[in-house]
């Protein structure tokens, strides 16, 4: 008598009282939902990886994010920066700000009594919370504030074509 490995497993499970249904080949609904959640988790982990790529000694500029009906607006405080020293990159679902401000030189005979202003490298990675249109994204730098405007894509009606046999 020739038996398959599936039949052997079924008989072992039945002997233990574990009756598990055999895989039918179709993906159950709860597994589809699970797959979507796994995709979202991977996207968030990617954002965390981007954040962890920065050095501990780097600064993180302050940020505000707000949403209107058609846009997501992100504002970074970057006083004293030149536009040439600011870099903005979209990486997956994350917006990554990189900037650098050199320390102002003081006379060699001088010494600091108080040193509060930050200098060096600045980084901030922001997860953008919904679907945006990457082609319409723009940024403005004015009075020490970098304003990034991301237009939302919104819902789009998908046309359905009927095929008659």
C-alpha positions in Angstrom: 0.0 0.0 0.0 1.5 3.3 -1.1 0.6 6.4 0.9 1.4 10.0 0.3 3.1 12.3 2.9 -0.2 14.2 3.2 -2.1 11.0 4.1 0.5 10.2 6.7 0.2 13.6 8.2 -3.6 13.4 8.2 -3.5 10.1 10.0 -1.0 11.4 12.6 -3.1 14.5 13.2 -6.2 12.4 13.5 -4.5 10.0 16.0 -3.6 13.1 18.1 -7.1 14.6 17.8 -5.9 17.5 15.7 -8.2 17.7 12.7 -6.8 20.5 10.6 -8.3 21.3 7.2 -6.1 20.8 4.2 -5.0 23.8 2.3 -7.3 24.4 -0.6 -5.0 26.6 -2.7 -7.2 29.7 -2.3 -6.2 32.5 0.0 -8.7 33.0 2.8 -9.9 36.6 3.4 -8.2 36.9 6.7 -4.9 36.0 5.1 -5.4 38.8 2.5 -5.9 41.3 5.3 -2.8 39.9 7.0 -0.8 40.4 3.8 -1.9 44.0 3.6 -0.9 44.6 7.2 2.5 43.0 6.5 3.0 45.4 3.6 2.2 48.4 5.8 4.5 47.2 8.5 7.3 46.8 5.9 6.7 50.4 4.8 7.0 51.7 8.3 10.1 49.6 9.0 11.7 51.1 5.9 11.0 54.5 7.3 12.7 53.5 10.6 15.7 52.1 8.7 16.1 55.5 7.0 15.9 57.2 10.4 18.4 54.9 12.0 20.9 55.4 9.2 21.7 58.8 10.7 24.5 59.3 13.1 23.9 59.9 16.8 25.7 63.3 16.7 23.4 64.7 14.0 20.7 67.2 14.8 17.0 66.9 14.0 15.2 70.1 13.1 11.8 70.8 14.5 8.9 70.0 12.3 5.1 70.6 12.0 2.8 68.6 9.7 -0.8 69.5 8.9 -3.4 68.4 6.5 -5.9 70.3 4.3 -8.6 68.8 2.1 -6.2 68.5 -0.8 -2.7 68.7 0.6 -0.3 67.6 3.3 2.0 70.4 4.4 5.2 69.8 6.3 7.2 72.7 7.7 10.8 72.4 9.1 12.5 75.1 11.2 15.9 75.7 9.5 17.0 79.2 10.5 20.4 80.4 9.2 20.6 77.8 6.4 21.4 78.5 2.8 19.2 76.8 0.2 22.3 75.2 -1.4 22.9 73.4 1.9 19.4 71.8 2.1 18.6 68.5 0.4 15.1 66.9 0.3 14.5 63.4 -1.0 11.5 61.1 -1.3 12.4 57.5 -0.3 9.4 55.2 -0.5 6.7 56.6 1.8 9.2 58.8 3.6 10.4 62.3 3.0 14.0 62.7 4.1 15.5 66.2 4.9 19.2 66.5 5.0 21.0 69.8 5.7 24.3 71.1 6.8 25.3 74.3 8.6 28.9 75.0 9.4 30.0 76.5 12.7 30.6 80.2 12.4 34.3 81.0 12.8 35.4 83.2 15.7 38.7 84.9 16.2 41.5 82.6 17.4 41.9 84.6 20.6 38.2 84.2 21.4 36.6 81.5 23.4 32.9 80.6 23.8 31.2 81.6 27.0 27.8 80.1 25.9 27.3 77.8 22.9 23.6 77.0 22.2 23.1 77.3 18.5 23.3 74.0 16.6 25.7 73.4 13.7 26.8 70.4 11.6 24.5 67.9 10.0 20.8 67.9 10.3 18.5 65.0 9.3 14.8 64.3 9.6 12.8 61.4 8.1 9.1 61.8 8.0 6.6 59.1 7.1 3.9 60.7 4.8 0.6 59.4 6.1 -1.4 58.9 2.9 -1.1 58.7 -0.9 0.5 61.7 -2.5 1.3 62.7 -6.0 5.1 62.7 -6.2 5.1 64.7 -9.4 3.4 67.8 -7.9 5.5 67.9 -4.7 7.2 71.3 -4.1 9.1 73.1 -1.4 9.7 76.7 -0.5 12.3 78.2 1.9 11.3 81.5 3.4 12.5 83.3 6.6 14.2 80.1 8.0 11.2 77.8 7.4 11.2 75.1 4.7 7.6 74.4 3.6 7.0 71.2 1.7 3.6 70.8 0.0 2.4 67.3 -1.0 -0.8 67.1 -3.0 -3.0 64.2 -2.2 -4.0 61.9 -5.0 -7.5 61.3 -3.7 -9.9 58.6 -4.9 -10.1 57.8 -8.6 -13.0 56.0 -10.2 -11.8 53.0 -12.1 -13.8 52.4 -15.3 -15.2 48.9 -15.8 -15.5 47.6 -19.3 -18.2 45.0 -20.0 -17.2 42.2 -22.3 -20.1 40.5 -24.0 -19.6 36.9 -25.2 
